[in-house]
Amino acid sequence: MIALLQLVVGGLSILTVIYVGLSIYSRRIRRGKLRQKWRNGPRLVDLDSFVQRGLKKYDNSIRRKLILGVYIIPVGLVVLIIYLTNFN
């Protein structure tokens, strides 16, 4: 039972580090794209407001939620492997 607890805690810790890294990377890329879009388009508002509004839209987008697949896919695969190993 201790081994299972170590696997779960260790695995979730690693997945959390990966999730945070991907989130920061994705946000940084999005911020860069928004700045580039502001430079190339009409400048109706200042850069900071444009980027903040764009990041607020990004936070509610499906792309942001897809990063949660970092948790769902590996855990689902482990559960599937355990099921197939024990019940087939």
Secondary structure as GFF3:
##gff-version 3
##sequence-region A 1 88
A	DSSP	alpha_helix	2	40	.	.	.	ID=ss1
A	DSSP	alpha_helix	47	59	.	.	.	ID=ss2
A	DSSP	alpha_helix	62	66	.	.	.	ID=ss3
A	DSSP	alpha_helix	69	87	.	.	.	ID=ss4
###
